[in-house]
Amino acid sequence: MDDVRQVHTLLQKYAEQKVLLGRLIHSLYDHLRDFVVWDEGSRNSSGVCSLPICWKNLVEIRSSAVKETGQEWGIGTGLVQLV
């Protein structure tokens, strides 16, 4: 739960650029179990992806974002593959 504010800030940055839909912070708390966070250590969230389970073997990728400084490291792919 410590990452929620950092996740919200990251998602809002891309929402302001109209790259993805924004999420209200209370929505992040409501769906916290669906989120996977890539953490570089030292409390610095580099990427996030919401992966809600739809069926037995199907998830939907939502709210996927990676900081610009980490976009060439394969973080987005790594987040999705964690499921």
PDB file with SEQRES, HELIX, SHEET and CRYST1 records, atoms N, CA, C and O in Angstrom:
SEQRES   1 A   83  MET ASP ASP VAL ARG GLN VAL HIS THR LEU LEU GLN LYS          
SEQRES   2 A   83  TYR ALA GLU GLN LYS VAL LEU LEU GLY ARG LEU ILE HIS          
SEQRES   3 A   83  SER LEU TYR ASP HIS LEU ARG ASP PHE VAL VAL TRP ASP          
SEQRES   4 A   83  GLU GLY SER ARG ASN SER SER GLY VAL CYS SER LEU PRO          
SEQRES   5 A   83  ILE CYS TRP LYS ASN LEU VAL GLU ILE ARG SER SER ALA          
SEQRES   6 A   83  VAL LYS GLU THR GLY GLN GLU TRP GLY ILE GLY THR GLY          
SEQRES   7 A   83  LEU VAL GLN LEU VAL                                          
HELIX    1 AA1 VAL A    4  GLU A   16  1                                  13    
HELIX    2 AA2 ILE A   25  ASP A   30  1                                   6    
HELIX    3 AA3 LEU A   32  ASP A   34  5                                   3    
HELIX    4 AA4 GLU A   68  GLY A   70  5                                   3    
HELIX    5 AA5 ILE A   75  GLN A   81  1                                   7    
SHEET    1 AA1 3 PHE A  35  ASP A  39  0                                        
SHEET    2 AA1 3 SER A  45  SER A  50 -1                                        
SHEET    3 AA1 3 ARG A  62  VAL A  66 -1                                        
SHEET    1 AA2 2 ILE A  53  TRP A  55  0                                        
SHEET    2 AA2 2 LEU A  58  VAL A  59 -1                                        
CRYST1    1.000    1.000    1.000  90.00  90.00  90.00 P 1           1          
ATOM      1  N   MET A   1       0.805  -1.192   0.000  1.00  0.00           N  
ATOM      2  CA  MET A   1       0.000   0.000   0.000  1.00  0.00           C  
ATOM      3  C   MET A   1       0.851   1.259   0.000  1.00  0.00           C  
ATOM      4  O   MET A   1       0.363   2.350  -0.295  1.00  0.00           O  
ATOM      5  N   ASP A   2       2.106   1.102   0.328  1.00  0.00           N  
ATOM      6  CA  ASP A   2       2.992   2.263   0.350  1.00  0.00           C  
ATOM      7  C   ASP A   2       3.219   2.848  -1.045  1.00  0.00           C  
ATOM      8  O   ASP A   2       3.585   4.017  -1.169  1.00  0.00           O  
ATOM      9  N   ASP A   3       3.009   2.056  -2.087  1.00  0.00           N  
ATOM     10  CA  ASP A   3       3.283   2.489  -3.455  1.00  0.00           C  
ATOM     11  C   ASP A   3       2.124   3.228  -4.118  1.00  0.00           C  
ATOM     12  O   ASP A   3       2.297   3.772  -5.209  1.00  0.00           O  
ATOM     13  N   VAL A   4       0.964   3.262  -3.498  1.00  0.00           N  
ATOM     14  CA  VAL A   4      -0.239   3.780  -4.173  1.00  0.00           C  
ATOM     15  C   VAL A   4      -0.057   5.215  -4.651  1.00  0.00           C  
ATOM     16  O   VAL A   4      -0.424   5.527  -5.784  1.00  0.00           O  
ATOM     17  N   ARG A   5       0.484   6.076  -3.840  1.00  0.00           N  
ATOM     18  CA  ARG A   5       0.660   7.479  -4.255  1.00  0.00           C  
ATOM     19  C   ARG A   5       1.644   7.590  -5.426  1.00  0.00           C  
ATOM     20  O   ARG A   5       1.417   8.377  -6.344  1.00  0.00           O  
ATOM     21  N   GLN A   6       2.733   6.813  -5.405  1.00  0.00           N  
ATOM     22  CA  GLN A   6       3.683   6.825  -6.523  1.00  0.00           C  
ATOM     23  C   GLN A   6       3.031   6.282  -7.787  1.00  0.00           C  
ATOM     24  O   GLN A   6       3.245   6.814  -8.876  1.00  0.00           O  
ATOM     25  N   VAL A   7       2.240   5.231  -7.647  1.00  0.00           N  
ATOM     26  CA  VAL A   7       1.532   4.662  -8.795  1.00  0.00           C  
ATOM     27  C   VAL A   7       0.571   5.696  -9.365  1.00  0.00           C  
ATOM     28  O   VAL A   7       0.506   5.876 -10.581  1.00  0.00           O  
ATOM     29  N   HIS A   8      -0.170   6.372  -8.505  1.00  0.00           N  
ATOM     30  CA  HIS A   8      -1.116   7.394  -8.947  1.00  0.00           C  
ATOM     31  C   HIS A   8      -0.400   8.512  -9.697  1.00  0.00           C  
ATOM     32  O   HIS A   8      -0.872   8.963 -10.741  1.00  0.00           O  
ATOM     33  N   THR A   9       0.732   8.956  -9.172  1.00  0.00           N  
ATOM     34  CA  THR A   9       1.513  10.019  -9.825  1.00  0.00           C  
ATOM     35  C   THR A   9       1.973   9.578 -11.209  1.00  0.00           C  
ATOM     36  O   THR A   9       1.877  10.344 -12.169  1.00  0.00           O  
ATOM     37  N   LEU A  10       2.475   8.344 -11.318  1.00  0.00           N  
ATOM     38  CA  LEU A  10       2.934   7.828 -12.609  1.00  0.00           C  
ATOM     39  C   LEU A  10       1.789   7.737 -13.610  1.00  0.00           C  
ATOM     40  O   LEU A  10       1.936   8.155 -14.759  1.00  0.00           O  
ATOM     41  N   LEU A  11       0.654   7.198 -13.187  1.00  0.00           N  
ATOM     42  CA  LEU A  11      -0.497   7.082 -14.091  1.00  0.00           C  
ATOM     43  C   LEU A  11      -1.028   8.450 -14.495  1.00  0.00           C  
ATOM     44  O   LEU A  11      -1.396   8.651 -15.653  1.00  0.00           O  
ATOM     45  N   GLN A  12      -1.071   9.382 -13.570  1.00  0.00           N  
ATOM     46  CA  GLN A  12      -1.572  10.721 -13.882  1.00  0.00           C  
ATOM     47  C   GLN A  12      -0.689  11.448 -14.895  1.00  0.00           C  
ATOM     48  O   GLN A  12      -1.184  12.216 -15.720  1.00  0.00           O  
ATOM     49  N   LYS A  13       0.611  11.203 -14.828  1.00  0.00           N  
ATOM     50  CA  LYS A  13       1.521  11.831 -15.787  1.00  0.00           C  
ATOM     51  C   LYS A  13       1.130  11.439 -17.215  1.00  0.00           C  
ATOM     52  O   LYS A  13       1.066  12.286 -18.106  1.00  0.00           O  
ATOM     53  N   TYR A  14       0.871  10.153 -17.419  1.00  0.00           N  
ATOM     54  CA  TYR A  14       0.497   9.688 -18.753  1.00  0.00           C  
ATOM     55  C   TYR A  14      -0.951  10.050 -19.099  1.00  0.00           C  
ATOM     56  O   TYR A  14      -1.280  10.229 -20.271  1.00  0.00           O  
ATOM     57  N   ALA A  15      -1.808  10.159 -18.094  1.00  0.00           N  
ATOM     58  CA  ALA A  15      -3.187  10.588 -18.346  1.00  0.00           C  
ATOM     59  C   ALA A  15      -3.209  12.041 -18.827  1.00  0.00           C  
ATOM     60  O   ALA A  15      -3.988  12.393 -19.713  1.00  0.00           O  
ATOM     61  N   GLU A  16      -2.360  12.874 -18.246  1.00  0.00           N  
ATOM     62  CA  GLU A  16      -2.280  14.278 -18.674  1.00  0.00           C  
ATOM     63  C   GLU A  16      -1.787  14.404 -20.109  1.00  0.00           C  
ATOM     64  O   GLU A  16      -2.138  15.352 -20.812  1.00  0.00           O  
ATOM     65  N   GLN A  17      -0.965  13.439 -20.545  1.00  0.00           N  
ATOM     66  CA  GLN A  17      -0.480  13.421 -21.919  1.00  0.00           C  
ATOM     67  C   GLN A  17      -1.481  12.738 -22.855  1.00  0.00           C  
ATOM     68  O   GLN A  17      -1.249  12.636 -24.059  1.00  0.00           O  
ATOM     69  N   LYS A  18      -2.598  12.273 -22.282  1.00  0.00           N  
ATOM     70  CA  LYS A  18      -3.654  11.584 -23.029  1.00  0.00           C  
ATOM     71  C   LYS A  18      -3.165  10.269 -23.658  1.00  0.00           C  
ATOM     72  O   LYS A  18      -3.599   9.878 -24.742  1.00  0.00           O  
ATOM     73  N   VAL A  19      -2.259   9.609 -22.951  1.00  0.00           N  
ATOM     74  CA  VAL A  19      -1.728   8.320 -23.397  1.00  0.00           C  
ATOM     75  C   VAL A  19      -2.544   7.174 -22.791  1.00  0.00           C  
ATOM     76  O   VAL A  19      -2.688   6.117 -23.405  1.00  0.00           O  
ATOM     77  N   LEU A  20      -3.070   7.388 -21.598  1.00  0.00           N  
ATOM     78  CA  LEU A  20      -3.930   6.391 -20.964  1.00  0.00           C  
ATOM     79  C   LEU A  20      -4.979   7.108 -20.132  1.00  0.00           C  
ATOM     80  O   LEU A  20      -4.875   8.308 -19.878  1.00  0.00           O  
ATOM     81  N   LEU A  21      -5.989   6.360 -19.712  1.00  0.00           N  
ATOM     82  CA  LEU A  21      -7.044   6.939 -18.894  1.00  0.00           C  
ATOM     83  C   LEU A  21      -6.557   7.080 -17.460  1.00  0.00           C  
ATOM     84  O   LEU A  21      -5.896   6.189 -16.926  1.00  0.00           O  
ATOM     85  N   GLY A  22      -6.886   8.196 -16.849  1.00  0.00           N  
ATOM     86  CA  GLY A  22      -6.494   8.422 -15.463  1.00  0.00           C  
ATOM     87  C   GLY A  22      -7.292   7.540 -14.514  1.00  0.00           C  
ATOM     88  O   GLY A  22      -8.362   7.040 -14.861  1.00  0.00           O  
ATOM     89  N   ARG A  23      -6.762   7.359 -13.326  1.00  0.00           N  
ATOM     90  CA  ARG A  23      -7.441   6.591 -12.285  1.00  0.00           C  
ATOM     91  C   ARG A  23      -7.485   7.460 -11.036  1.00  0.00           C  
ATOM     92  O   ARG A  23      -6.492   8.092 -10.677  1.00  0.00           O  
ATOM     93  N   LEU A  24      -8.626   7.490 -10.385  1.00  0.00           N  
ATOM     94  CA  LEU A  24      -8.734   8.185  -9.111  1.00  0.00           C  
ATOM     95  C   LEU A  24      -7.993   7.376  -8.060  1.00  0.00           C  
ATOM     96  O   LEU A  24      -7.926   6.149  -8.143  1.00  0.00           O  
ATOM     97  N   ILE A  25      -7.442   8.059  -7.081  1.00  0.00           N  
ATOM     98  CA  ILE A  25      -6.629   7.353  -6.088  1.00  0.00           C  
ATOM     99  C   ILE A  25      -7.465   6.326  -5.320  1.00  0.00           C  
ATOM    100  O   ILE A  25      -6.958   5.256  -4.982  1.00  0.00           O  
ATOM    101  N   HIS A  26      -8.721   6.629  -5.042  1.00  0.00           N  
ATOM    102  CA  HIS A  26      -9.544   5.640  -4.324  1.00  0.00           C  
ATOM    103  C   HIS A  26      -9.795   4.411  -5.190  1.00  0.00           C  
ATOM    104  O   HIS A  26      -9.980   3.314  -4.662  1.00  0.00           O  
ATOM    105  N   SER A  27      -9.806   4.577  -6.510  1.00  0.00           N  
ATOM    106  CA  SER A  27      -9.942   3.435  -7.412  1.00  0.00           C  
ATOM    107  C   SER A  27      -8.717   2.518  -7.321  1.00  0.00           C  
ATOM    108  O   SER A  27      -8.835   1.297  -7.422  1.00  0.00           O  
ATOM    109  N   LEU A  28      -7.548   3.123  -7.129  1.00  0.00           N  
ATOM    110  CA  LEU A  28      -6.333   2.320  -6.972  1.00  0.00           C  
ATOM    111  C   LEU A  28      -6.416   1.481  -5.701  1.00  0.00           C  
ATOM    112  O   LEU A  28      -6.041   0.308  -5.706  1.00  0.00           O  
ATOM    113  N   TYR A  29      -6.900   2.071  -4.623  1.00  0.00           N  
ATOM    114  CA  TYR A  29      -7.062   1.308  -3.378  1.00  0.00           C  
ATOM    115  C   TYR A  29      -8.114   0.208  -3.549  1.00  0.00           C  
ATOM    116  O   TYR A  29      -7.938  -0.905  -3.053  1.00  0.00           O  
ATOM    117  N   ASP A  30      -9.212   0.521  -4.254  1.00  0.00           N  
ATOM    118  CA  ASP A  30     -10.272  -0.472  -4.470  1.00  0.00           C  
ATOM    119  C   ASP A  30      -9.797  -1.675  -5.276  1.00  0.00           C  
ATOM    120  O   ASP A  30     -10.283  -2.789  -5.082  1.00  0.00           O  
ATOM    121  N   HIS A  31      -8.845  -1.448  -6.181  1.00  0.00           N  
ATOM    122  CA  HIS A  31      -8.371  -2.517  -7.076  1.00  0.00           C  
ATOM    123  C   HIS A  31      -6.908  -2.868  -6.824  1.00  0.00           C  
ATOM    124  O   HIS A  31      -6.216  -3.347  -7.722  1.00  0.00           O  
ATOM    125  N   LEU A  32      -6.457  -2.636  -5.637  1.00  0.00           N  
ATOM    126  CA  LEU A  32      -5.053  -2.826  -5.295  1.00  0.00           C  
ATOM    127  C   LEU A  32      -4.553  -4.238  -5.596  1.00  0.00           C  
ATOM    128  O   LEU A  32      -3.415  -4.409  -6.033  1.00  0.00           O  
ATOM    129  N   ARG A  33      -5.381  -5.238  -5.370  1.00  0.00           N  
ATOM    130  CA  ARG A  33      -4.970  -6.625  -5.600  1.00  0.00           C  
ATOM    131  C   ARG A  33      -4.683  -6.929  -7.070  1.00  0.00           C  
ATOM    132  O   ARG A  33      -4.028  -7.924  -7.377  1.00  0.00           O  
ATOM    133  N   ASP A  34      -5.168  -6.082  -7.980  1.00  0.00           N  
ATOM    134  CA  ASP A  34      -4.957  -6.300  -9.412  1.00  0.00           C  
ATOM    135  C   ASP A  34      -3.627  -5.728  -9.909  1.00  0.00           C  
ATOM    136  O   ASP A  34      -3.215  -6.016 -11.033  1.00  0.00           O  
ATOM    137  N   PHE A  35      -2.959  -4.931  -9.094  1.00  0.00           N  
ATOM    138  CA  PHE A  35      -1.767  -4.218  -9.546  1.00  0.00           C  
ATOM    139  C   PHE A  35      -0.476  -4.964  -9.251  1.00  0.00           C  
ATOM    140  O   PHE A  35      -0.316  -5.601  -8.210  1.00  0.00           O  
ATOM    141  N   VAL A  36       0.435  -4.860 -10.206  1.00  0.00           N  
ATOM    142  CA  VAL A  36       1.799  -5.337 -10.043  1.00  0.00           C  
ATOM    143  C   VAL A  36       2.685  -4.095 -10.197  1.00  0.00           C  
ATOM    144  O   VAL A  36       2.519  -3.322 -11.140  1.00  0.00           O  
ATOM    145  N   VAL A  37       3.621  -3.912  -9.269  1.00  0.00           N  
ATOM    146  CA  VAL A  37       4.497  -2.738  -9.295  1.00  0.00           C  
ATOM    147  C   VAL A  37       5.934  -3.191  -9.452  1.00  0.00           C  
ATOM    148  O   VAL A  37       6.392  -4.086  -8.741  1.00  0.00           O  
ATOM    149  N   TRP A  38       6.640  -2.578 -10.375  1.00  0.00           N  
ATOM    150  CA  TRP A  38       8.067  -2.824 -10.565  1.00  0.00           C  
ATOM    151  C   TRP A  38       8.807  -1.782  -9.739  1.00  0.00           C  
ATOM    152  O   TRP A  38       8.686  -0.583  -9.988  1.00  0.00           O  
ATOM    153  N   ASP A  39       9.556  -2.234  -8.775  1.00  0.00           N  
ATOM    154  CA  ASP A  39      10.227  -1.337  -7.839  1.00  0.00           C  
ATOM    155  C   ASP A  39      11.730  -1.486  -8.017  1.00  0.00           C  
ATOM    156  O   ASP A  39      12.264  -2.590  -7.905  1.00  0.00           O  
ATOM    157  N   GLU A  40      12.411  -0.386  -8.291  1.00  0.00           N  
ATOM    158  CA  GLU A  40      13.867  -0.394  -8.459  1.00  0.00           C  
ATOM    159  C   GLU A  40      14.597  -0.532  -7.131  1.00  0.00           C  
ATOM    160  O   GLU A  40      15.820  -0.669  -7.106  1.00  0.00           O  
ATOM    161  N   GLY A  41      13.880  -0.498  -6.065  1.00  0.00           N  
ATOM    162  CA  GLY A  41      14.494  -0.446  -4.749  1.00  0.00           C  
ATOM    163  C   GLY A  41      14.456   0.986  -4.261  1.00  0.00           C  
ATOM    164  O   GLY A  41      14.080   1.884  -5.015  1.00  0.00           O  
ATOM    165  N   SER A  42      14.820   1.209  -3.069  1.00  0.00           N  
ATOM    166  CA  SER A  42      14.817   2.531  -2.445  1.00  0.00           C  
ATOM    167  C   SER A  42      13.480   3.257  -2.652  1.00  0.00           C  
ATOM    168  O   SER A  42      13.446   4.472  -2.844  1.00  0.00           O  
ATOM    169  N   ARG A  43      12.384   2.492  -2.611  1.00  0.00           N  
ATOM    170  CA  ARG A  43      11.028   3.073  -2.680  1.00  0.00           C  
ATOM    171  C   ARG A  43      10.786   3.871  -3.949  1.00  0.00           C  
ATOM    172  O   ARG A  43      10.179   4.941  -3.892  1.00  0.00           O  
ATOM    173  N   ASN A  44      11.238   3.386  -5.078  1.00  0.00           N  
ATOM    174  CA  ASN A  44      11.092   4.105  -6.332  1.00  0.00           C  
ATOM    175  C   ASN A  44      10.378   3.219  -7.349  1.00  0.00           C  
ATOM    176  O   ASN A  44      11.010   2.393  -8.007  1.00  0.00           O  
ATOM    177  N   SER A  45       9.073   3.389  -7.478  1.00  0.00           N  
ATOM    178  CA  SER A  45       8.284   2.588  -8.408  1.00  0.00           C  
ATOM    179  C   SER A  45       8.575   3.022  -9.842  1.00  0.00           C  
ATOM    180  O   SER A  45       8.341   4.173 -10.211  1.00  0.00           O  
ATOM    181  N   SER A  46       9.086   2.094 -10.644  1.00  0.00           N  
ATOM    182  CA  SER A  46       9.458   2.401 -12.026  1.00  0.00           C  
ATOM    183  C   SER A  46       8.370   2.049 -13.023  1.00  0.00           C  
ATOM    184  O   SER A  46       8.316   2.621 -14.112  1.00  0.00           O  
ATOM    185  N   GLY A  47       7.508   1.118 -12.663  1.00  0.00           N  
ATOM    186  CA  GLY A  47       6.464   0.704 -13.582  1.00  0.00           C  
ATOM    187  C   GLY A  47       5.309   0.085 -12.832  1.00  0.00           C  
ATOM    188  O   GLY A  47       5.449  -0.348 -11.688  1.00  0.00           O  
ATOM    189  N   VAL A  48       4.157   0.050 -13.498  1.00  0.00           N  
ATOM    190  CA  VAL A  48       2.954  -0.488 -12.886  1.00  0.00           C  
ATOM    191  C   VAL A  48       2.069  -1.068 -13.975  1.00  0.00           C  
ATOM    192  O   VAL A  48       2.068  -0.601 -15.114  1.00  0.00           O  
ATOM    193  N   CYS A  49       1.325  -2.084 -13.606  1.00  0.00           N  
ATOM    194  CA  CYS A  49       0.381  -2.684 -14.538  1.00  0.00           C  
ATOM    195  C   CYS A  49      -0.757  -3.292 -13.730  1.00  0.00           C  
ATOM    196  O   CYS A  49      -0.523  -3.988 -12.742  1.00  0.00           O  
ATOM    197  N   SER A  50      -1.971  -3.030 -14.147  1.00  0.00           N  
ATOM    198  CA  SER A  50      -3.134  -3.640 -13.516  1.00  0.00           C  
ATOM    199  C   SER A  50      -3.524  -4.839 -14.367  1.00  0.00           C  
ATOM    200  O   SER A  50      -3.720  -4.721 -15.577  1.00  0.00           O  
ATOM    201  N   LEU A  51      -3.635  -5.996 -13.717  1.00  0.00           N  
ATOM    202  CA  LEU A  51      -3.930  -7.240 -14.425  1.00  0.00           C  
ATOM    203  C   LEU A  51      -5.100  -7.959 -13.758  1.00  0.00           C  
ATOM    204  O   LEU A  51      -4.897  -8.982 -13.104  1.00  0.00           O  
ATOM    205  N   PRO A  52      -6.331  -7.438 -13.914  1.00  0.00           N  
ATOM    206  CA  PRO A  52      -7.471  -8.117 -13.300  1.00  0.00           C  
ATOM    207  C   PRO A  52      -7.779  -9.433 -14.013  1.00  0.00           C  
ATOM    208  O   PRO A  52      -7.720  -9.522 -15.240  1.00  0.00           O  
ATOM    209  N   ILE A  53      -8.108 -10.444 -13.224  1.00  0.00           N  
ATOM    210  CA  ILE A  53      -8.441 -11.759 -13.771  1.00  0.00           C  
ATOM    211  C   ILE A  53      -9.873 -11.725 -14.280  1.00  0.00           C  
ATOM    212  O   ILE A  53     -10.791 -11.342 -13.554  1.00  0.00           O  
ATOM    213  N   CYS A  54     -10.059 -12.128 -15.534  1.00  0.00           N  
ATOM    214  CA  CYS A  54     -11.393 -12.159 -16.143  1.00  0.00           C  
ATOM    215  C   CYS A  54     -12.006 -13.553 -16.071  1.00  0.00           C  
ATOM    216  O   CYS A  54     -13.174 -13.705 -15.715  1.00  0.00           O  
ATOM    217  N   TRP A  55     -11.225 -14.559 -16.406  1.00  0.00           N  
ATOM    218  CA  TRP A  55     -11.633 -15.953 -16.369  1.00  0.00           C  
ATOM    219  C   TRP A  55     -10.469 -16.795 -15.882  1.00  0.00           C  
ATOM    220  O   TRP A  55      -9.416 -16.273 -15.516  1.00  0.00           O  
ATOM    221  N   LYS A  56     -10.672 -18.093 -15.883  1.00  0.00           N  
ATOM    222  CA  LYS A  56      -9.674 -19.027 -15.363  1.00  0.00           C  
ATOM    223  C   LYS A  56      -8.286 -18.800 -15.939  1.00  0.00           C  
ATOM    224  O   LYS A  56      -7.305 -18.841 -15.197  1.00  0.00           O  
ATOM    225  N   ASN A  57      -8.176 -18.566 -17.219  1.00  0.00           N  
ATOM    226  CA  ASN A  57      -6.866 -18.414 -17.864  1.00  0.00           C  
ATOM    227  C   ASN A  57      -6.777 -17.136 -18.700  1.00  0.00           C  
ATOM    228  O   ASN A  57      -6.115 -17.106 -19.737  1.00  0.00           O  
ATOM    229  N   LEU A  58      -7.455 -16.078 -18.234  1.00  0.00           N  
ATOM    230  CA  LEU A  58      -7.472 -14.835 -18.999  1.00  0.00           C  
ATOM    231  C   LEU A  58      -7.406 -13.627 -18.057  1.00  0.00           C  
ATOM    232  O   LEU A  58      -8.209 -13.503 -17.132  1.00  0.00           O  
ATOM    233  N   VAL A  59      -6.440 -12.745 -18.309  1.00  0.00           N  
ATOM    234  CA  VAL A  59      -6.364 -11.472 -17.588  1.00  0.00           C  
ATOM    235  C   VAL A  59      -6.443 -10.347 -18.606  1.00  0.00           C  
ATOM    236  O   VAL A  59      -6.124 -10.532 -19.781  1.00  0.00           O  
ATOM    237  N   GLU A  60      -6.866  -9.192 -18.148  1.00  0.00           N  
ATOM    238  CA  GLU A  60      -6.923  -8.002 -19.004  1.00  0.00           C  
ATOM    239  C   GLU A  60      -5.816  -7.050 -18.560  1.00  0.00           C  
ATOM    240  O   GLU A  60      -5.664  -6.796 -17.365  1.00  0.00           O  
ATOM    241  N   ILE A  61      -5.056  -6.532 -19.489  1.00  0.00           N  
ATOM    242  CA  ILE A  61      -4.001  -5.570 -19.168  1.00  0.00           C  
ATOM    243  C   ILE A  61      -4.629  -4.183 -19.112  1.00  0.00           C  
ATOM    244  O   ILE A  61      -5.220  -3.713 -20.084  1.00  0.00           O  
ATOM    245  N   ARG A  62      -4.491  -3.539 -17.955  1.00  0.00           N  
ATOM    246  CA  ARG A  62      -5.012  -2.182 -17.763  1.00  0.00           C  
ATOM    247  C   ARG A  62      -3.941  -1.329 -17.093  1.00  0.00           C  
ATOM    248  O   ARG A  62      -3.033  -1.848 -16.444  1.00  0.00           O  
ATOM    249  N   SER A  63      -4.057  -0.059 -17.253  1.00  0.00           N  
ATOM    250  CA  SER A  63      -3.210   0.901 -16.540  1.00  0.00           C  
ATOM    251  C   SER A  63      -1.741   0.496 -16.530  1.00  0.00           C  
ATOM    252  O   SER A  63      -1.114   0.427 -15.473  1.00  0.00           O  
ATOM    253  N   SER A  64      -1.213   0.237 -17.684  1.00  0.00           N  
ATOM    254  CA  SER A  64       0.187  -0.148 -17.811  1.00  0.00           C  
ATOM    255  C   SER A  64       1.022   1.100 -18.093  1.00  0.00           C  
ATOM    256  O   SER A  64       0.777   1.815 -19.064  1.00  0.00           O  
ATOM    257  N   ALA A  65       2.014   1.353 -17.231  1.00  0.00           N  
ATOM    258  CA  ALA A  65       2.859   2.539 -17.399  1.00  0.00           C  
ATOM    259  C   ALA A  65       4.250   2.264 -16.837  1.00  0.00           C  
ATOM    260  O   ALA A  65       4.406   1.589 -15.820  1.00  0.00           O  
ATOM    261  N   VAL A  66       5.247   2.799 -17.517  1.00  0.00           N  
ATOM    262  CA  VAL A  66       6.641   2.680 -17.089  1.00  0.00           C  
ATOM    263  C   VAL A  66       7.263   4.068 -17.179  1.00  0.00           C  
ATOM    264  O   VAL A  66       7.030   4.799 -18.141  1.00  0.00           O  
ATOM    265  N   LYS A  67       8.059   4.427 -16.167  1.00  0.00           N  
ATOM    266  CA  LYS A  67       8.751   5.713 -16.213  1.00  0.00           C  
ATOM    267  C   LYS A  67       9.616   5.782 -17.465  1.00  0.00           C  
ATOM    268  O   LYS A  67      10.140   4.769 -17.927  1.00  0.00           O  
ATOM    269  N   GLU A  68       9.757   6.966 -18.001  1.00  0.00           N  
ATOM    270  CA  GLU A  68      10.546   7.155 -19.223  1.00  0.00           C  
ATOM    271  C   GLU A  68      11.968   6.634 -19.069  1.00  0.00           C  
ATOM    272  O   GLU A  68      12.540   6.097 -20.018  1.00  0.00           O  
ATOM    273  N   THR A  69      12.534   6.787 -17.893  1.00  0.00           N  
ATOM    274  CA  THR A  69      13.918   6.350 -17.679  1.00  0.00           C  
ATOM    275  C   THR A  69      14.069   4.835 -17.686  1.00  0.00           C  
ATOM    276  O   THR A  69      15.190   4.333 -17.767  1.00  0.00           O  
ATOM    277  N   GLY A  70      12.970   4.098 -17.603  1.00  0.00           N  
ATOM    278  CA  GLY A  70      13.056   2.643 -17.585  1.00  0.00           C  
ATOM    279  C   GLY A  70      12.410   1.964 -18.767  1.00  0.00           C  
ATOM    280  O   GLY A  70      12.237   0.746 -18.759  1.00  0.00           O  
ATOM    281  N   GLN A  71      12.047   2.730 -19.794  1.00  0.00           N  
ATOM    282  CA  GLN A  71      11.296   2.155 -20.902  1.00  0.00           C  
ATOM    283  C   GLN A  71      12.110   1.249 -21.814  1.00  0.00           C  
ATOM    284  O   GLN A  71      11.525   0.496 -22.592  1.00  0.00           O  
ATOM    285  N   GLU A  72      13.387   1.291 -21.751  1.00  0.00           N  
ATOM    286  CA  GLU A  72      14.192   0.418 -22.610  1.00  0.00           C  
ATOM    287  C   GLU A  72      14.749  -0.778 -21.855  1.00  0.00           C  
ATOM    288  O   GLU A  72      15.598  -1.499 -22.380  1.00  0.00           O  
ATOM    289  N   TRP A  73      14.286  -1.000 -20.636  1.00  0.00           N  
ATOM    290  CA  TRP A  73      14.791  -2.094 -19.810  1.00  0.00           C  
ATOM    291  C   TRP A  73      13.896  -3.328 -19.844  1.00  0.00           C  
ATOM    292  O   TRP A  73      14.234  -4.337 -19.225  1.00  0.00           O  
ATOM    293  N   GLY A  74      12.770  -3.279 -20.546  1.00  0.00           N  
ATOM    294  CA  GLY A  74      11.853  -4.420 -20.587  1.00  0.00           C  
ATOM    295  C   GLY A  74      10.960  -4.533 -19.364  1.00  0.00           C  
ATOM    296  O   GLY A  74      10.443  -5.610 -19.068  1.00  0.00           O  
ATOM    297  N   ILE A  75      10.775  -3.426 -18.651  1.00  0.00           N  
ATOM    298  CA  ILE A  75       9.967  -3.452 -17.434  1.00  0.00           C  
ATOM    299  C   ILE A  75       8.506  -3.774 -17.743  1.00  0.00           C  
ATOM    300  O   ILE A  75       7.890  -4.571 -17.035  1.00  0.00           O  
ATOM    301  N   GLY A  76       7.950  -3.174 -18.777  1.00  0.00           N  
ATOM    302  CA  GLY A  76       6.547  -3.435 -19.135  1.00  0.00           C  
ATOM    303  C   GLY A  76       6.322  -4.905 -19.459  1.00  0.00           C  
ATOM    304  O   GLY A  76       5.341  -5.496 -19.007  1.00  0.00           O  
ATOM    305  N   THR A  77       7.206  -5.487 -20.224  1.00  0.00           N  
ATOM    306  CA  THR A  77       7.124  -6.913 -20.547  1.00  0.00           C  
ATOM    307  C   THR A  77       7.243  -7.749 -19.283  1.00  0.00           C  
ATOM    308  O   THR A  77       6.501  -8.712 -19.094  1.00  0.00           O  
ATOM    309  N   GLY A  78       8.182  -7.374 -18.414  1.00  0.00           N  
ATOM    310  CA  GLY A  78       8.378  -8.098 -17.163  1.00  0.00           C  
ATOM    311  C   GLY A  78       7.142  -8.066 -16.278  1.00  0.00           C  
ATOM    312  O   GLY A  78       6.804  -9.069 -15.650  1.00  0.00           O  
ATOM    313  N   LEU A  79       6.459  -6.916 -16.222  1.00  0.00           N  
ATOM    314  CA  LEU A  79       5.255  -6.803 -15.412  1.00  0.00           C  
ATOM    315  C   LEU A  79       4.165  -7.749 -15.900  1.00  0.00           C  
ATOM    316  O   LEU A  79       3.524  -8.429 -15.099  1.00  0.00           O  
ATOM    317  N   VAL A  80       3.960  -7.792 -17.185  1.00  0.00           N  
ATOM    318  CA  VAL A  80       2.912  -8.641 -17.757  1.00  0.00           C  
ATOM    319  C   VAL A  80       3.278 -10.116 -17.582  1.00  0.00           C  
ATOM    320  O   VAL A  80       2.396 -10.937 -17.327  1.00  0.00           O  
ATOM    321  N   GLN A  81       4.533 -10.462 -17.712  1.00  0.00           N  
ATOM    322  CA  GLN A  81       4.956 -11.858 -17.595  1.00  0.00           C  
ATOM    323  C   GLN A  81       4.904 -12.386 -16.171  1.00  0.00           C  
ATOM    324  O   GLN A  81       4.945 -13.600 -15.970  1.00  0.00           O  
ATOM    325  N   LEU A  82       4.815 -11.512 -15.179  1.00  0.00           N  
ATOM    326  CA  LEU A  82       4.729 -11.962 -13.798  1.00  0.00           C  
ATOM    327  C   LEU A  82       3.444 -12.744 -13.520  1.00  0.00           C  
ATOM    328  O   LEU A  82       3.389 -13.545 -12.587  1.00  0.00           O  
ATOM    329  N   VAL A  83       2.439 -12.514 -14.310  1.00  0.00           N  
ATOM    330  CA  VAL A  83       1.197 -13.237 -14.140  1.00  0.00           C  
ATOM    331  C   VAL A  83       1.362 -14.607 -14.725  1.00  0.00           C  
ATOM    332  O   VAL A  83       0.427 -15.407 -14.695  1.00  0.00           O  
TER     333      VAL A  83                                                      
END                                                                             
